Amino acid sequence: MITYVAFLRGINVSGRHKVQMAGLKELLSKQKLEDVKTYIQSGNVVFRSELENSKELENLIAKAILNHFNFDVPVIVMTISKLKELLDRNPFKTDDEHLQKQNYFVLLKEVPSAEDVEKLSKETFKTEDFLVANDCIFLKCTAGYGKAKLNNNLIERKLKVEATTRNYRTMSKMLELSV
């Protein structure tokens, strides 16, 4: 059995795509995912599975949500070891709890083209620093993510890939829940 995390994009936001976490947990358990745990209402799930293909799990979860809740949700699945790797190689990593609140991880559903990454990397944002690293953008927002110009929608538009963003605390909590 492999332990995974799934990040769902766009549920329980502004009253749209409402999903109760207890219902999500039950639905995913019916998909033969084991030890399903959820964290907060924004679609963060830890589970175990015998399947070894993250893309297959993304499709399984997305299809189950579409069939049960009648809406399409982008899903990004990764192993716990990949999550730990992202936390470890965050270039903005700090032990200062106040500064940790400035750290975000923009998880990309796939690796964007080198040309699109190069174009985005040349851009500058007054209160944001970022590094594109394969299928993750490490993002530091000194004024907070709510005021960020480099937000999820802009990233998806510029890189032409689906993405979802999580803060440092959520990413750390997912690792903690996996134990």
Solvent accessible surface area in square Angstrom, and as a share of the most:
residue,aa,sasa,rsa
1,M,99,0.44
2,I,57,0.29
3,T,33,0.19
4,Y,2,0.01
5,V,0,0.00
6,A,0,0.00
7,F,0,0.00
8,L,1,0.01
9,R,61,0.22
10,G,33,0.31
11,I,1,0.01
12,N,47,0.24
13,V,84,0.48
14,S,107,0.69
15,G,51,0.49
16,R,153,0.56
17,H,54,0.24
18,K,137,0.58
19,V,2,0.01
20,Q,129,0.57
21,M,14,0.06
22,A,80,0.62
23,G,28,0.26
24,L,0,0.00
25,K,92,0.39
26,E,99,0.44
27,L,17,0.08
28,L,0,0.00
29,S,55,0.36
30,K,141,0.60
31,Q,48,0.22
32,K,176,0.74
33,L,5,0.03
34,E,75,0.34
35,D,82,0.42
36,V,6,0.03
37,K,76,0.32
38,T,36,0.21
39,Y,33,0.13
40,I,93,0.47
41,Q,97,0.43
42,S,43,0.28
43,G,0,0.00
44,N,0,0.00
45,V,0,0.00
46,V,4,0.02
47,F,0,0.00
48,R,86,0.31
49,S,3,0.02
50,E,132,0.59
51,L,65,0.33
52,E,145,0.65
53,N,75,0.39
54,S,34,0.22
55,K,99,0.42
56,E,82,0.37
57,L,0,0.00
58,E,6,0.03
59,N,101,0.52
60,L,54,0.27
61,I,0,0.00
62,A,22,0.17
63,K,133,0.56
64,A,8,0.06
65,I,1,0.00
66,L,79,0.39
67,N,101,0.52
68,H,109,0.48
69,F,47,0.19
70,N,125,0.64
71,F,32,0.13
72,D,103,0.53
73,V,2,0.01
74,P,35,0.22
75,V,1,0.01
76,I,11,0.05
77,V,7,0.04
78,M,16,0.07
79,T,39,0.23
80,I,28,0.14
81,S,82,0.53
82,K,52,0.22
83,L,0,0.00
84,K,99,0.42
85,E,80,0.36
86,L,1,0.00
87,L,15,0.08
88,D,73,0.38
89,R,89,0.32
90,N,7,0.04
91,P,69,0.44
92,F,44,0.18
93,K,110,0.46
94,T,34,0.20
95,D,140,0.72
96,D,66,0.34
97,E,131,0.59
98,H,127,0.57
99,L,66,0.33
100,Q,33,0.15
101,K,149,0.63
102,Q,25,0.11
103,N,2,0.01
104,Y,30,0.11
105,F,0,0.00
106,V,0,0.00
107,L,1,0.01
108,L,4,0.02
109,K,49,0.21
110,E,100,0.45
111,V,92,0.53
112,P,9,0.06
113,S,59,0.38
114,A,86,0.66
115,E,112,0.50
116,D,13,0.07
117,V,34,0.20
118,E,98,0.44
119,K,117,0.50
120,L,0,0.00
121,S,62,0.40
122,K,147,0.62
123,E,56,0.25
124,T,127,0.74
125,F,31,0.13
126,K,203,0.86
127,T,45,0.26
128,E,9,0.04
129,D,79,0.41
130,F,38,0.16
131,L,87,0.43
132,V,21,0.12
133,A,16,0.12
134,N,97,0.50
135,D,38,0.20
136,C,0,0.00
137,I,0,0.00
138,F,2,0.01
139,L,1,0.01
140,K,51,0.22
141,C,1,0.00
142,T,76,0.44
143,A,46,0.36
144,G,27,0.26
145,Y,57,0.22
146,G,83,0.80
147,K,151,0.64
148,A,11,0.09
149,K,141,0.60
150,L,0,0.00
151,N,53,0.27
152,N,17,0.09
153,N,88,0.45
154,L,25,0.13
155,I,0,0.00
156,E,32,0.15
157,R,161,0.59
158,K,77,0.33
159,L,2,0.01
160,K,146,0.62
161,V,13,0.07
162,E,73,0.33
163,A,1,0.01
164,T,4,0.03
165,T,25,0.15
166,R,22,0.08
167,N,58,0.30
168,Y,44,0.17
169,R,176,0.64
170,T,7,0.04
171,M,0,0.00
172,S,34,0.22
173,K,61,0.26
174,M,0,0.00
175,L,46,0.23
176,E,109,0.49
177,L,41,0.20
178,S,25,0.16
179,V,157,0.90
